[in-house]
Amino acid sequence: MVGLLALFSLLVYGLAAGGAERRAGESSQLGEGSSAPALALPLLAGAGRGSLADYRGKVVVLNFWASWCEPCRDESPLLQRWHARISPSGGTVVGVNVLDVSSDASAFAARYGLRYPQLRDGNGETLKDFEVAGQPWTFVIGRDGRIAAVRRGPVDEAFMRTEVLPLTQRPS
Amino acid sequence: MRRVLLAALAAALLVPAGALAASCPQTSVGDLEDEVQCLECGVPLQLATESPQANRQRALIGRLVDSCRSEDEIKDRLVAEFGPRVLTTPEDEGFDLVAWLVPALGLLAGAFGIGLTARRWRRGGRRRAGSGDAEQPAADGSRLDADLERYDL
């Protein structure tokens, strides 16, 4: 009887876990207008943690990246340029390094001169929350904490100009 | 005498160094490939031949192998980098221990259940056979009497 109960529990657990995986793979429900999920992670460099809440009231370009992701290499200099451009008007780029070796990620950030805040998610736990299915993946989050735009793939000048710049020009 | 002592001391110092050199590297990337998960592709490294993320994991394992780390030390480092999901087999502690124990208990319970059912079935068969032996001669006897009466000459 105990064995049957144990087997039944295992079956239920397996089905529930499988269901969760399927939900993660389903099409995105997290789009423009949704509130950005909470995010708190260790910093990529040094001790301490950072979170999205630290940037409340700012326009945040939240960029999920990895050092092994080729398109991330192409967009990183552009993100650094735009970080410098929007910082004076209350905007920031925040990088989330995912599924990466920390030393590779730090070397990547140094190589491309990335000076915007970087968080680290080694096991990719935030990917499910943000329904991110690949790298790079970028969310533009308004001052109200809502998602204003999503880019699946590398960002470019046109995207930054049309989706980010107008938000930073609005008064807080 | 002094020379002999010095030689013995030198030999004693050389043996552990030689043994250490022989045990390095302690493992290989290939040994770990089936125990480490490519998190990006959701399969063990040995199946993730094209994934850039898997290649970075392999490179990290390779560096750790070259620096003479043991299999357990490399796994610990991988878990520190990527979390426990990076291992394809659960560790033998905490919640992961349950993942080992539940299937084992299930198998044991299944074997016990089969044994119990087989025992009951065998006992039931014997009982039926036993009661049949007692009744059979009486039935045969009465049928024999009836036949004899019918063919009574």
Interface residues (C-beta under 8 A of the other chain):
Chain A: V2 G3 L4 A6 L7 S9 L10 A66 S67 W68 C69 E70 L99 D100 V101 S102 D104 G122 N123 G124 E125
Chain B: L39 E40 P52 Q53 N55 R56 Q57 A59 L60 E81 F82 G83 P84 R85 V86 V102 P103 L105 G106 L108 A109 G110 F112 G113
